[in-house]
């Protein structure tokens, strides 16, 4: 699962062989979630509220880049890193 960003102990990644809807995965300690790119809803998993807020803030700033990486992954090509939240 290629990592596309990392910030505040949160790791964002995307699989190459994923199913729709377009989404990304986030890990924070032992917590894992899958987040739908278009509306930032949690598809599966659980995050602490503060960490989830940070992930949604970051994803909201980078939705276009996330969708481009989604298409890139679907075409089995290397993903582009996305700037972390600072």
Secondary structure as UniProt FT lines:
FT   STRAND          2..7
FT   TURN            8..9
FT   STRAND          10..14
FT   STRAND          23..28
FT   TURN            29..30
FT   STRAND          31..36
FT   TURN            37..39
FT   STRAND          42..45
FT   HELIX           49..61
FT   HELIX           63..74
FT   TURN            75..76
//
